[in-house]
């Protein structure tokens, strides 16, 4: 559990669908690096998340309020240095041009541990992740 207070303007929620082999994550409101750090601390400590490692991330209802440098530091400090995170799959749903760039930055910085794709439609993202689940079985 994060020791950071929840942001009054931004929130990241997730639901683990263990039967379907997917994690459904939604970003909403203004997402600061503090909001993302708190989320990743909870998310990466959840055994159900670590058992699935296939995430649909929906960014369509958010505004990212951190810099590329902060993004890189978060990825390096929270994600890349954690053991056992390799083999992750991420389908990221975006609908704004600047979110394409932010999502591409994540996929580039985290390429050692995750393979991902960008989508504009949630159903396309789910279909891609479902194929990833089937190919891993």
Buried (B, 14 or more C-beta within 10 A) or exposed (E): EBEEEEBEEBBBEBEBEEEBBBBBBBBBBBBBBBBBBBBBBBBBEEEEBBEBBBBBBBBBEBBBBBEEEBBBBBBEEBBBEEEEBEEBBBBBBBEBEEBBEBBBBBBEBBEEBBEBBBBEEBEBBBEBBBEBBEEEE
